Amino acid sequence: MHNLYVPPYKILLFIVLFGFGFFSASLLKNDQTNLPKFDIPKPDISFDFNINLDFNFSKPEVDEEITKPTVPWTEVSIQTNGTDRKYGNLVGIQLVLKPEDFVKEDWWKERIEETLNKGKSSGIFDRKTIVIFPEHTGTGLLYLDEKSRFINADSLESALKTKGENFTVSDLFYLKAEKMADVYVRVFSALAKQYNVPILAGTIILPNPKIIKGNLVLDPKGPLYNVAIPFSADGKLMDPLVKKSVLTEEEVSILTPGEPTQDRVWIVPGWKVAIFIGQEVFDSNLYNRLVGKPIDGLISPSASYPNIKWQNLDLEDSNVWKREGLAKYIKSTKAQDLVQVFMSGHLYGKSWAGKTFNLRDFSNEDQVESVESPTILNLYF
């Protein structure tokens, strides 16, 4: 049995304390008017739903090296307009490229060489062949040595933000100009020599480039031009280096137009062709400068992408290029044949879908069937 004995003094102490507490509580309750009142702030438990709470605890995006892209097409097709009469031929090569193809010099060269190898193995190259690549074939070298954050950006504008909030595309062109030029010249010089054909190497954007004593020389602080540069069959740089003189509103914000009076006639063994870049083909004044000159053909490296316009023309429409460009003005010159070559693929966050075409003897037209795979359009003189 437990011992429940409690000393009397503890019982007395408990009664006194309990009574004092009860009396104090009653007094406070009955005489609140004589006590000072305190405004106790109520806690604000409302929520501001405009606050952007970031609960993303994932690791920061890693800027990884780009792996070598696989071939994006199954074959290179060839379409031929006319028959081989041993007078020579114009070979327009429509490339299909994406940013990854430009990251390494060897990758870019391989993409281009696949089309040249197809042309050679098909027997369409000879000493009177002229090969034309599209506008901006070299400009894509802006992606040289870039990594995943830049390459995988949704647009060029987003990609530039990986370099800095106020970093511009012009900044990037100046930063990479020397490297772009070196790769461009080295690759096309080697390919022209290897395949023994003169090549118009599409175009590339560079700061005030010039050909001096057979070398491509840049002005590091000069204005940016979109230029077409020819290479001889022995791999040497040739004149004329043509600076694009007719620009869209989008291009004007970056580029400087070339002089309309510049020489644009490229002389190769046995042939003379006039070079027009992109929307230059719509400027009648440029054709007027060719009147009476002995030229055999008109060639144009060009580009067509979403929302591209010039004056009142919608240049996304491939029919506009054929209706309002080279074919419209060719009879004002002594030329009889023409080739306009476009780039296809996905570059700078845009889908490029221009269709390469040619015209022989003013009436015999040919156009690529698809913009999803590279195509060689061969026109015999």
C-alpha positions in Angstrom: 0.0 0.0 0.0 1.4 3.5 -1.1 2.1 6.1 1.6 -0.2 9.1 0.8 0.7 11.2 3.8 1.2 15.0 2.9 2.7 17.3 5.5 0.1 20.0 6.8 2.4 23.0 5.9 2.3 22.0 2.2 -1.5 21.9 2.2 -1.7 25.3 3.8 0.8 26.8 1.3 -1.2 25.5 -1.7 -4.5 27.0 -0.3 -2.9 30.5 0.1 -1.4 30.6 -3.4 -4.6 29.3 -5.1 -6.7 31.9 -3.3 -4.4 34.8 -4.2 -4.4 33.8 -7.9 -8.2 33.5 -8.0 -8.7 36.9 -6.3 -6.3 38.7 -8.7 -8.0 37.2 -11.8 -11.4 38.4 -10.5 -10.2 41.9 -9.8 -8.8 42.3 -13.3 -11.9 41.0 -14.9 -14.2 43.3 -13.0 -12.1 46.5 -13.3 -10.7 46.5 -16.8 -11.6 50.2 -17.3 -9.0 51.2 -14.8 -6.2 49.4 -16.6 -4.1 50.6 -19.5 -5.1 49.1 -22.8 -2.5 47.8 -25.2 -3.1 47.4 -29.0 -1.5 44.1 -29.7 -0.8 43.9 -33.5 -2.5 41.1 -35.2 -0.3 39.0 -37.4 -0.9 39.5 -41.2 -1.4 36.0 -42.5 -2.6 37.1 -46.0 -0.5 36.0 -49.0 0.7 38.1 -51.9 0.2 35.8 -54.8 2.3 38.0 -57.1 5.5 37.0 -55.3 7.6 34.8 -57.5 8.6 32.0 -55.3 11.4 29.9 -56.9 11.3 26.4 -55.6 13.7 25.1 -58.2 16.4 23.3 -56.3 17.9 21.7 -59.4 21.6 22.2 -60.1 22.6 25.1 -62.4 22.7 24.2 -66.1 26.0 22.7 -67.1 27.6 24.2 -70.2 28.6 21.0 -71.9 30.7 20.3 -75.0 28.6 19.5 -78.1 28.9 16.0 -79.4 29.5 15.5 -83.1 26.1 15.6 -85.0 25.0 12.7 -87.0 24.3 13.1 -90.7 20.9 14.7 -90.9 20.0 13.3 -94.3 20.1 9.9 -96.0 21.5 11.0 -99.4 22.5 13.9 -101.5 20.3 14.1 -104.6 21.3 15.5 -108.0 18.9 17.2 -110.5 20.2 18.1 -114.0 19.0 20.7 -116.4 20.2 20.2 -120.0 22.8 17.8 -121.5 26.5 17.9 -121.4 27.7 19.6 -124.5 31.2 20.1 -123.1 30.6 23.8 -122.7 30.7 23.7 -119.0 28.1 23.8 -116.2 26.9 25.7 -113.2 26.5 23.6 -110.1 24.3 25.1 -107.3 24.5 23.2 -104.0 21.7 23.6 -101.5 23.0 22.7 -98.1 20.9 21.7 -95.1 22.7 22.7 -91.9 22.0 23.3 -88.2 24.1 25.1 -85.5 25.9 21.9 -84.4 27.4 21.5 -87.9 29.5 24.7 -87.4 30.9 24.0 -83.9 34.1 22.3 -85.2 36.0 23.1 -88.4 36.2 19.4 -89.3 32.5 18.9 -88.8 31.6 21.8 -91.0 34.1 20.7 -93.7 32.7 17.2 -93.7 29.1 18.5 -94.3 30.3 20.5 -97.3 32.5 17.8 -98.6 29.7 15.2 -98.7 28.0 17.3 -101.4 31.2 17.8 -103.4 32.0 14.2 -103.2 28.6 13.3 -104.6 29.1 15.7 -107.5 32.6 14.3 -108.3 31.4 10.6 -108.1 28.5 11.5 -110.4 30.9 12.8 -113.0 29.5 16.3 -113.3 32.8 18.1 -112.4 35.2 19.1 -115.2 37.6 22.0 -116.0 34.7 24.2 -116.9 32.5 23.6 -113.8 31.5 26.5 -111.5 30.3 25.5 -108.0 28.1 27.9 -106.0 27.2 27.6 -102.3 24.4 29.5 -100.5 24.4 32.8 -98.7 25.7 32.6 -95.1 27.5 29.3 -95.7 30.4 30.9 -93.8 28.4 33.1 -91.5 27.3 30.1 -89.5 30.9 29.8 -88.3 29.7 32.2 -85.6 28.9 28.9 -83.7 32.6 27.8 -83.8 33.7 26.3 -80.4 30.4 27.1 -78.7 28.9 24.8 -76.1 25.5 23.6 -75.1 24.0 26.8 -73.5 24.7 28.8 -76.6 23.9 26.1 -79.2 20.6 25.0 -77.6 19.2 28.4 -77.0 15.8 29.1 -78.6 17.1 32.0 -80.7 20.2 33.9 -81.4 19.0 36.6 -79.0 18.8 34.1 -76.2 22.1 32.6 -77.1 23.8 36.1 -76.9 22.5 36.5 -73.3 24.8 33.6 -72.3 27.7 36.0 -73.2 26.3 38.9 -71.2 23.1 40.8 -70.8 24.1 43.6 -73.3 26.2 41.4 -75.6 25.2 41.9 -79.2 25.5 39.9 -82.4 27.9 42.6 -83.7 30.1 42.0 -80.6 30.2 38.3 -81.4 31.1 38.9 -85.1 34.0 41.1 -84.1 35.1 38.7 -81.4 35.2 35.7 -83.8 36.1 37.4 -87.1 39.7 36.2 -87.3 38.9 32.6 -86.4 35.9 32.6 -88.8 38.0 33.9 -91.7 40.8 31.5 -91.0 38.5 28.5 -91.1 36.5 29.7 -94.0 39.5 30.3 -96.2 41.4 27.1 -95.1 38.4 24.8 -95.8 37.3 26.2 -99.1 40.8 26.6 -100.4 41.5 22.9 -99.6 38.2 21.8 -101.1 38.5 23.8 -104.3 42.0 22.4 -104.8 41.0 18.8 -103.9 38.0 18.7 -106.3 39.7 20.9 -108.9 36.8 23.2 -109.4 36.3 26.9 -108.9 34.0 27.6 -106.0 31.9 30.6 -105.0 32.0 29.9 -101.2 28.5 31.3 -100.4 28.9 34.3 -98.1 30.3 35.2 -94.7 30.0 38.3 -92.5 33.4 39.9 -91.7 34.7 43.4 -90.8 35.7 45.1 -94.0 37.5 42.2 -95.7 39.8 42.7 -98.6 41.9 40.4 -100.8 45.5 41.7 -100.8 48.2 39.8 -102.6 46.2 36.6 -102.5 45.4 36.8 -98.8 42.1 37.7 -97.0 42.8 40.7 -94.8 40.4 42.1 -92.2 40.0 45.4 -90.5 39.4 44.5 -86.8 37.4 47.7 -86.2 35.9 48.1 -89.7 32.2 47.9 -90.6 30.7 44.5 -91.1 29.9 43.3 -94.6 28.2 40.3 -96.0 30.6 39.1 -98.7 30.9 36.5 -101.3 34.4 35.2 -102.0 35.5 33.1 -105.0 38.2 30.4 -105.0 40.0 29.2 -108.1 40.4 25.5 -108.9 43.9 25.6 -107.4 42.5 26.9 -104.1 43.5 30.5 -104.4 41.4 33.5 -103.4 40.0 35.3 -106.5 38.6 38.7 -107.3 36.0 40.0 -107.2 35.2 39.9 -103.5 31.5 41.1 -103.6 30.0 43.1 -100.7 26.3 42.8 -100.5 24.8 46.2 -101.4 21.1 45.7 -101.0 20.1 45.0 -97.4 16.8 44.3 -95.5 15.8 46.4 -92.5 17.0 43.6 -90.3 20.4 43.5 -91.9 20.9 47.3 -91.9 21.0 47.2 -88.1 24.2 45.1 -88.3 25.7 45.4 -91.7 27.1 48.2 -94.0 26.0 48.0 -97.7 28.7 47.5 -100.3 29.1 50.0 -103.1 26.6 49.5 -106.0 29.4 50.3 -108.5 31.7 47.5 -107.3 32.9 44.9 -109.8 30.8 41.8 -109.6 31.9 39.8 -112.7 33.8 36.6 -111.8 36.1 35.4 -114.6 37.0 31.7 -114.6 38.6 29.7 -117.4 36.2 29.9 -120.3 33.4 31.7 -118.5 32.3 35.0 -117.0 29.5 35.2 -114.5 28.0 38.1 -112.5 27.5 37.6 -108.8 24.4 38.9 -107.0 23.9 38.3 -103.2 20.4 37.7 -101.9 17.9 40.5 -102.6 20.4 42.3 -104.9 18.6 40.3 -107.6 15.7 42.7 -107.3 17.7 45.9 -108.0 17.4 46.9 -111.7 20.2 49.4 -111.3 22.7 46.6 -110.8 21.8 44.9 -114.0 22.1 48.2 -115.9 25.8 48.2 -115.0 26.1 44.9 -116.9 24.6 46.1 -120.1 26.9 45.3 -123.0 29.4 43.4 -120.9 30.3 39.9 -122.1 28.9 37.6 -119.4 27.6 34.1 -119.8 25.6 33.6 -116.6 24.1 35.1 -113.5 24.7 33.4 -110.1 23.3 34.3 -106.7 24.0 32.8 -103.2 20.8 33.7 -101.3 18.8 33.1 -98.1 15.1 32.9 -97.2 13.8 32.7 -93.7 10.7 33.6 -91.7 9.6 37.2 -91.9 12.2 38.2 -94.4 11.0 41.1 -96.5 12.4 43.7 -98.9 10.3 46.8 -99.8 6.9 45.3 -100.6 8.1 41.8 -101.4 7.5 38.8 -99.2 10.7 36.9 -99.6 9.5 33.8 -97.9 7.6 33.0 -101.1 9.9 31.2 -103.4 7.9 32.3 -106.4 8.8 35.9 -105.7 12.5 35.2 -106.2 11.8 33.6 -109.6 9.3 36.2 -110.7 10.9 39.4 -109.6 14.6 38.6 -109.6 17.3 37.1 -112.0 14.8 35.7 -114.4 13.0 39.0 -114.8 16.2 41.0 -115.7 18.5 38.4 -117.4 17.5 39.5 -120.9 18.8 43.0 -120.1 22.3 41.4 -120.0 24.1 39.1 -122.4 23.7 36.1 -120.0 21.6 33.2 -121.0 21.7 31.0 -117.8 21.2 31.6 -114.1 21.4 29.8 -110.8 20.1 31.0 -107.4 21.2 28.9 -104.5 19.6 28.8 -101.0 20.5 27.5 -97.6 18.1 25.1 -95.9 17.9 23.9 -92.3 17.5 25.5 -88.8 19.8 28.4 -88.0 19.6 31.3 -85.5 16.3 30.0 -84.2 14.7 30.1 -87.6 13.8 27.6 -90.3 15.4 28.4 -93.6 13.4 27.1 -96.5 14.4 28.8 -99.7 14.4 26.6 -102.8 17.4 26.6 -105.1 16.5 26.9 -108.8 18.1 27.5 -112.2 17.1 28.7 -115.7 18.7 27.6 -118.9 18.3 29.5 -122.2 15.6 31.8 -120.7 12.9 29.1 -120.5 14.1 25.7 -119.2 13.6 25.9 -115.4 14.5 23.5 -112.7 13.9 23.7 -108.9 14.8 21.5 -105.9 12.1 19.1 -104.9 12.8 19.2 -101.2 14.3 21.6 -98.6 14.8 18.7 -96.1 17.8 17.2 -97.8 20.8 18.6 -99.6 20.4 18.8 -103.4 22.8 19.5 -106.3 21.2 21.4 -109.1 23.3 21.0 -112.2 22.8 23.2 -115.2 24.7 22.6 -118.4 25.5 25.5 -120.6 
